[in-house]
């Protein structure tokens, strides 16, 4: 058995053993990775390792997630990061400490972006889980949808890009390659869908991607491709419509589409009160050089469009 110390917000510690809500699986390099009950490592050639992106698959629905390690061997922590490069129009800087959110502001252009550490249940934050299990899982792909495949039907039910239409009401959310991306979705609907994906599995908690998860995943990706967060090559520009999930031709650490296809809703907050929500990554019609994976955009929570999607994360 492998003991993991779990500490809640009140400082109470418990010991979670392998087999309680997860099993420890060794990758090809001998690293021990917690795999939640109901999931198994994929068995194809792109299974990956802790260093290159270890992929698991749900035993029932086939959804795939990638382990993002955060431990004493990584050069990053579970945090929010500012990304920049020379001659980049949308450089980011780390601003003053925000006592309201207990985090540093990320400044990009005229706006600040902030976020308190999100809670995943009544006793724990995302950070508690990450510290206990030494990482978290992020969707290998953007959320896709199955069950409604006729785009003409979808368009008939949608009349304007700024309505609160959430789309695909009869569809099923999936994290699989080659599926129609779940777009035309508002921020709150994206959060609802993400949180409900594994509500019947006591081993894990599913959430809409936070700025902490997004930025930490990019820091992980940097270990394999140092330019991806700020220059997400892979063909993301000059398209008339989004591609299916898994479109990215460059996918370091086995994580696809963070640099393009559709902008993705997160739980981060913008300082502009009229558009207080945050999208990350790039859209299918924009150049990756200006709208790469690290890009932030402030938007209204009720805005839905063809180029807005989302991604889920899993915490043990």
Secondary structure, DSSP 8 states (H G I E B T S, - for coil): --EEEEE-TT--EEEEETTTSEEEEE-TT--EEEEETTEEE--STT---TTT--EEEETTT--EEEEEE-STTSS--SS------TT-TT-EEEEEEETTTTEEEEEETTEEEE----BSSSS-BHHHHHHHHTEEEEESS--EEES---HHHHHHT---TTS-----TT-EEE--TT-EE--S--HHHHHHHHHHTTTT-TT-EEEE--HHHHHHHHHHHHTT-TTTTTS--SS-SS-SS---TT--S--GGG--STTSSSEEEEEEEES-GGG-EEEES--TTS-TTTS-TT-EEEE-TT---TTEEE-EEEE-
